[in-house]
Amino acid sequence: MLIHLNGPRYPWDDLRLLRYARYKPQSIAIQSAVVPPEYWEPGVGVLLFAKTGRRNMLIEKGVLKSFIYDLKTAAQSGVESTGNASRGLFNPPEPSFTNFVIQPGQTPLKDILAGMDEGILVEDLLGIGQGNIISGAFYNPLALAFKIEKGEIVGRVKDLSIAGNVYDLLKNVAAVSKEAQWVYSTFHAPYILISEMSVAGKV
């Protein structure tokens, strides 16, 4: 299963943060993920007001190091705020970021595809962000995906869903592509190869 999707946005503004923050995997396959200072670049989200420009490393050398916090959630968790927050018109601030970057790997996408005897290339899901952030469980229908056979894309797949546990999947990444791109002007992500994942429907 080859996945290229935008990352999740967590509802940190309640006490679920305290339970979630206690769960820190010792090691995952993604080598680096960072919330960088906002900056000007085509396709990249920016904030048009004064900001701290703080760079927060969340994953370093495959180990989850930190989360993002605003003043409220940092006080709830007994840690220092990372200075990451946003708010809606009628809502109080909550932890969020403008840019989230996953470090690309060393393997070209064409080589990852060539090494797949049979699989699915997932470009988009339905219901992103509706998984269980405490347990990591998710179940999502595929909005856009393609069937891969013997290293070649042979057509689009329909009426399929994928399911699993995101924390387990992050510890079992088979490859990360050299290519990466901005998704929704916020997330800079490569393609990520998952060797096994539950699929429901007819391929």
Buried (B, 14 or more C-beta within 10 A) or exposed (E): BBBBBBBBBBEBBEEEBEEBBEEEBEEBBBBBBBBBBBEEEEEBBEEEEEEEEEEBEBBBEBEBEBBBBBEBBBEBBEEEBBBBBBEEEEEEBBBBBBBBBBBBBEBEBEEBBEEBEEBBBBBBBEEBBEBEBEEBBBBBBBEEBBBBEEBEEEEEBEEBBBEBBBBBBBBEBBBBBBBBEBBEBBBBBBBBBBEEBEBEEEE
